[in-house]
Amino acid sequence: MGSIFNFSDYDQLIPLITNSLIAGGLLALVGGLIGIFVMNRDMSFAVHGISELSFAGAAFALLAGFNVVLGSVVGSILAALVIGVLGAKAKERNSIVAVLMPAGLGLGILALALYEGRAANKFGLLTGQIIAVDDPQLAGLATICLIVLVTLGVVWRPLSFASLDPEVAAARGVPTRALSIVFMLILGLAVAASVQVVGALLVLSLLVTPAAASLRVTSSQVLAPILSVSFALISVLGGILLALGAGLPISPYVTTISFLIYVICRVIERVKR
């Protein structure tokens, strides 16, 4: 274990990742809340599709020397709009995502292959990173998270109604079509922000797994989001702290902690039954 983890100089390293911890906390809050709607609307596959276009946007921004976060946002919003407008039904949405995923991954790999800079920058887009979150990047991520949280707060009740029973919601006059597009846009922003921490390949561990775990142990519309955010916080912050001690990418730790939480919730669900 000593060769894998080294916590001897933690007191000196923790101040260096303060921005990363703050960013991780913000993303866990966003991911935990929006993940509930992802699960209720059966859109886990769509999250992965958006992440591939987000990765492509970030990769081309890296290649062109532009802001990587901005490139990631552009890619995510483009994918979210395509899925939201063309994929009204689950069958249509899944086929569109299946088309977007290889296209986004292929374009992203092409951009990384042409990029001649540091290999760590390439690797970080795929698997995430815990360092180099400077003040401007943190401000950008905080702005994205604020937009998502404010929008969620405004549409929470009608979006919950439309997610759980879309036919009845539409009959009651809820603008389900408009809400779907709005949700896809904020989901795209959440994916773009999450890619910066856990990477494009493992973004599901932040936007899907915590919510899936919470819904295994409760169906409460109040408790489920609270548990989802708590699980996401444990996964992200725990992953950052463990990765700091091991000097490895953050994503293996985040995904492992998130998966273990999900397994525990499945066991609790089985015991309750």
Summary of the structure (lengths in Angstrom):
residues: 273
radius of gyration: 18.4
end to end distance: 38.0
largest distance: 61.5
contacts: 1005
relative contact order: 0.17
helix: 83%
strand: 0%
